[in-house]
Amino acid sequence: MATMTNGEDPNVQESVEQALAGVRDQPTEVKAAVAAGAAAGAAAGAAIPPPAPETASQLWLALVITLCVILAVDLAGIIFALATKKNTDVLFGIFTTVLSGLLGLFIRPPAPGAQ
């Protein structure tokens, strides 16, 4: 393994070296893009640690509450717009998008291979 003098993770350096080996005959711009992508990909796993279970629960609750508030406010806006004979196209778009997102949080994805 190579010795690091600039403080980089050795796995990042190895990833960059391997990526650059495949583009030796390419222009400098391509090499720079490949090196940046390899470094970002190798360091991505350690960039942000996963949240603690309590924090994940709080984030989940905040997301659900926020979507419910948006849904309620938009529904009130739709009712008001209908009562005052205004155009409700945008409000219905927001309502259906937020409702779909909220339902998508709770619906289990289909099992792989299920028909």
C-alpha positions in Angstrom: 0.0 0.0 0.0 1.3 3.5 -0.8 2.3 5.9 1.9 0.1 9.0 2.2 1.7 12.4 2.7 -1.4 14.6 2.2 -3.7 12.9 4.7 -5.9 11.1 2.2 -7.4 7.7 2.9 -5.3 5.0 1.2 -8.5 3.4 -0.2 -9.2 6.7 -2.0 -5.7 6.8 -3.5 -6.0 3.2 -4.6 -9.4 3.9 -6.2 -8.0 6.9 -8.1 -4.9 5.1 -9.3 -7.1 2.2 -10.5 -9.4 4.5 -12.3 -6.6 6.5 -13.9 -5.0 3.3 -15.1 -7.9 2.7 -17.4 -7.8 6.2 -19.0 -4.0 6.6 -19.6 -4.4 7.6 -23.2 -7.2 10.1 -22.6 -7.0 13.9 -22.5 -6.2 15.6 -19.2 -9.9 16.7 -18.7 -11.1 13.1 -18.9 -8.4 12.0 -16.4 -9.4 14.8 -14.0 -13.1 13.9 -14.2 -12.3 10.2 -13.7 -10.0 11.0 -10.7 -12.6 13.2 -9.1 -15.4 10.6 -9.6 -13.2 7.8 -8.2 -12.2 9.9 -5.2 -15.8 10.9 -4.5 -17.1 7.3 -4.9 -14.4 5.9 -2.6 -14.9 8.5 0.1 -18.8 8.5 -0.1 -19.2 5.6 2.4 -17.3 7.5 5.1 -18.5 11.0 4.3 -21.6 11.1 6.5 -22.2 8.4 9.1 -25.7 7.0 9.5 -27.9 8.7 12.1 -28.6 7.1 15.5 -31.9 5.3 15.7 -33.4 8.1 17.9 -32.3 10.7 15.3 -33.7 8.6 12.5 -37.0 8.4 14.3 -37.1 12.1 14.8 -36.3 12.8 11.2 -39.0 10.4 10.0 -41.5 12.0 12.3 -40.5 15.5 11.1 -40.9 14.4 7.5 -44.3 12.9 8.0 -45.6 15.9 10.1 -44.3 18.3 7.4 -46.0 16.4 4.6 -49.3 16.3 6.6 -49.2 20.0 7.3 -48.6 20.7 3.6 -51.4 18.4 2.7 -53.8 20.1 5.2 -52.9 23.6 4.1 -53.2 22.7 0.4 -56.6 21.1 1.1 -57.8 24.3 2.8 -56.5 26.2 -0.2 -58.4 24.0 -2.6 -61.6 24.4 -0.6 -61.1 28.2 -0.5 -60.3 28.3 -4.2 -63.4 26.3 -5.1 -65.6 28.5 -2.9 -64.3 31.7 -4.6 -64.4 30.1 -8.1 -60.6 30.3 -8.6 -58.4 28.0 -10.7 -57.3 25.0 -8.6 -55.1 23.2 -11.1 -51.8 24.0 -9.3 -53.3 23.3 -5.9 -54.5 19.8 -7.1 -51.0 19.2 -8.5 -49.4 20.0 -5.1 -52.1 17.9 -3.3 -51.7 14.8 -5.4 -47.9 15.0 -5.3 -47.7 15.4 -1.5 -50.3 12.7 -1.0 -48.4 10.3 -3.2 -45.2 11.0 -1.4 -46.8 10.5 2.0 -48.5 7.2 0.9 -45.2 6.1 -0.7 -43.5 6.3 2.7 -45.8 3.7 4.1 -46.5 1.3 1.2 -44.1 -1.7 1.2 -42.4 -2.3 -2.2 -43.3 -5.5 -4.0 -41.3 -8.5 -3.2 -38.6 -9.3 -5.8 -39.8 -11.9 -8.2 -43.5 -11.5 -7.2 -46.0 -11.2 -10.0 
